């Protein structure tokens, strides 16, 4: 499994479709996942540390997990089929529960647990960004190797690329 970090959420125009962007923690591949508006909001609020006056669904789920004495220890992104991402919630007892990737990410941010992705998912749906903002194949030697200090520029280039892409462009 490959450790991932959440770079952010944005709304892609003109389709007005929310997207969460993950990146390998120790690599250069990015994993764009189109998600629903409620999940995008839940992820963005949690990333910004905003606590709503009443619990959102993901906040409620975290409370239920804690009250039952369980601990969410990891989130696994395990498959992508027909541009749909599948995930599992992994608990301290070893129990797993099937989940949408967007819900799993929203929960992981709230409990600060690792998000891990299978190599197959990154091979199938992962992208790299060149200095020119173009997407390349994973094995392309010309792919950019941006440093941590350039993360904002990297995200900006990816956003420029996404201005002209549709969710269907990532289907196999």
ROLOLO-557469 format. One line per 3 residues: number of its first residue (from 0); for each residue x, y, z of C-alpha. Coordinates in pm, 1 decimal, decimal comma, always signed. Example, Ala and Ser with C-alpha at 12.3 -4.5 7.8 and 13.67 -1.06 7.14 Angstrom:
0> +1230,0:-450,0:+780,0  +1367,0:-106,0:+714,0
***
This chain:
0> +0,0:+0,0:+0,0  +115,6:+352,0:-81,7  +73,3:+638,3:+165,8
3> -124,6:+932,1:+26,6  -187,3:+1287,4:+139,6  -482,6:+1511,3:+60,5
6> -371,2:+1819,8:-132,4  -713,0:+1977,5:-149,1  -1060,5:+2003,0:-292,1
9> -1183,4:+2226,7:-570,1  -1472,5:+2271,0:-808,5  -1378,7:+2206,9:-1170,1
12> -1540,8:+2428,0:-1431,7  -1726,9:+2421,4:-1664,8  -1866,4:+2088,0:-1542,3
15> -1903,2:+2231,7:-1189,1  -1778,9:+1896,4:-1055,5  -1596,7:+1870,5:-718,8
18> -1259,7:+1697,2:-715,0  -1034,3:+1582,0:-431,7  -666,6:+1559,6:-520,6
21> -441,8:+1310,5:-342,8  -64,6:+1279,0:-385,7  +179,0:+1003,7:-298,2
24> +350,3:+1095,1:+29,2  +686,1:+970,1:-100,8  +640,7:+1001,4:-475,0
27> +518,6:+1223,8:-753,2  +193,8:+1065,2:-868,6  -136,6:+1239,5:-806,7
30> -475,4:+1074,0:-775,1  -768,8:+1294,8:-885,0  -1104,7:+1165,8:-760,7
33> -1428,8:+1329,9:-869,3  -1666,9:+1341,1:-573,3  -2006,3:+1475,5:-470,7
36> -2062,7:+1826,9:-339,9  -2150,6:+1720,8:+19,5  -1833,1:+1511,6:+46,1
39> -1624,6:+1792,6:-103,8  -1764,1:+2029,3:+156,8  -1699,3:+1779,1:+435,7
42> -1337,2:+1729,9:+328,2  -1268,9:+2102,3:+280,5  -1420,3:+2198,3:+617,2
45> -1218,0:+1933,0:+799,3  -897,4:+2036,4:+623,1  -953,7:+2396,0:+729,3
48> -1031,1:+2293,4:+1087,7  -1381,2:+2440,6:+1070,6  -1624,7:+2280,8:+1313,1
51> -1986,7:+2336,8:+1211,8  -2237,1:+2431,9:+1484,7  -2412,5:+2098,1:+1436,0
54> -2230,4:+1779,5:+1336,2  -2221,2:+1689,9:+970,2  -2267,3:+1325,3:+870,9
57> -1895,0:+1248,7:+887,2  -1865,7:+1416,0:+1228,7  -2157,8:+1204,9:+1347,1
60> -1989,8:+890,7:+1215,1  -1669,0:+971,8:+1403,3  -1871,9:+1022,3:+1722,6
63> -2049,6:+688,7:+1674,0  -1720,1:+507,6:+1614,2  -1569,9:+661,0:+1929,5
66> -1877,0:+594,1:+2145,1  -1871,0:+229,2:+2040,4  -1510,8:+208,8:+2160,5
69> -1371,1:+151,7:+1812,8  -1081,8:+323,4:+1642,1  -1049,6:+399,5:+1271,6
72> -680,4:+327,3:+1209,1  -648,0:+341,6:+829,8  -834,5:+412,6:+510,5
75> -752,4:+202,4:+205,2  -835,0:+303,3:-151,0  -856,7:-42,3:-301,8
78> -1001,5:-24,3:-652,8  -1119,2:+193,0:-937,7  -1373,0:+58,4:-1184,9
81> -1547,0:+268,4:-1448,7  -1406,0:+586,4:-1287,3  -1560,9:+487,0:-950,3
84> -1319,1:+459,2:-656,9  -1372,7:+198,2:-384,2  -1232,6:+216,1:-33,2
87> -1227,7:+34,0:+297,9  -1231,1:+165,0:+651,2  -987,5:-34,0:+865,7
90> -1048,2:-48,6:+1240,4  -812,6:-128,8:+1527,6  -973,6:-470,7:+1567,3
93> -882,2:-556,5:+1208,6  -1244,0:-526,7:+1095,2  -1299,7:-358,0:+759,0
96> -1603,6:-181,2:+618,5  -1661,3:-101,7:+251,8  -1685,9:+271,6:+178,0
99> -1693,5:+527,3:-96,7  -1347,8:+680,3:-132,4  -1483,6:+1030,7:-66,7
102> -1647,5:+928,5:+262,1  -1337,5:+737,7:+369,4  -1117,7:+1042,7:+300,7
105> -1356,3:+1270,9:+493,8  -1337,0:+1035,5:+793,4  -958,7:+992,6:+770,8
108> -903,7:+1368,1:+786,2  -1124,0:+1392,7:+1095,9  -946,9:+1118,1:+1290,1
111> -602,2:+1188,2:+1142,9  -540,8:+834,5:+1021,2  -333,4:+729,6:+720,5
114> -482,9:+708,9:+373,6  -327,3:+422,6:+179,3  -376,4:+329,2:-184,5
117> -307,5:+5,5:-368,4  -33,9:+24,6:-632,5  -285,8:-97,9:-890,2
120> -512,9:+203,2:-833,3  -222,9:+445,4:-872,6  -104,6:+258,9:-1182,5
123> -454,8:+278,0:-1332,9  -567,9:+626,2:-1226,2  -257,5:+809,7:-1103,5
126> -111,2:+1095,2:-1304,6  +212,5:+1293,1:-1302,2  +250,5:+1657,5:-1390,0
129> +533,1:+1798,7:-1600,3  +675,3:+2144,4:-1546,2  +446,7:+2259,0:-1829,4
132> +142,4:+2132,2:-1638,6  +84,5:+1835,5:-1868,9  -7,3:+1490,3:-1745,9
135> +245,8:+1216,3:-1826,2  +259,8:+840,6:-1793,6  +399,9:+718,7:-1462,2
138> +721,1:+584,6:-1620,0  +800,2:+902,7:-1815,3  +1151,0:+1016,0:-1722,8
141> +1063,8:+1377,6:-1804,8  +808,0:+1403,1:-1524,5  +862,6:+1687,5:-1283,1
144> +1013,6:+1622,7:-941,9  +880,7:+1921,9:-747,4  +1008,1:+1985,2:-397,3
147> +786,9:+2039,9:-93,5  +841,5:+2415,2:-126,3  +685,4:+2405,1:-472,9
150> +366,9:+2222,8:-369,0  +152,5:+2530,7:-435,1  +296,8:+2572,6:-785,5
153> +241,5:+2203,3:-848,6  -121,8:+2233,6:-744,9  -164,1:+2543,9:-961,0
156> -27,9:+2358,7:-1266,6  -260,2:+2068,0:-1198,7  -556,0:+2306,3:-1173,3
159> -461,7:+2456,0:-1509,6  -455,1:+2106,6:-1659,9  -793,8:+2026,8:-1506,0
162> -954,7:+2332,9:-1663,7  -975,6:+2139,2:-1990,6  -1032,3:+1783,2:-1868,7
165> -1353,2:+1589,1:-1809,6  -1407,4:+1294,5:-1568,7  -1443,0:+1062,0:-1867,9
168> -1084,2:+1141,0:-1973,2  -958,3:+926,7:-1682,5  -1156,1:+617,5:-1781,7
171> -960,6:+327,1:-1927,8
***
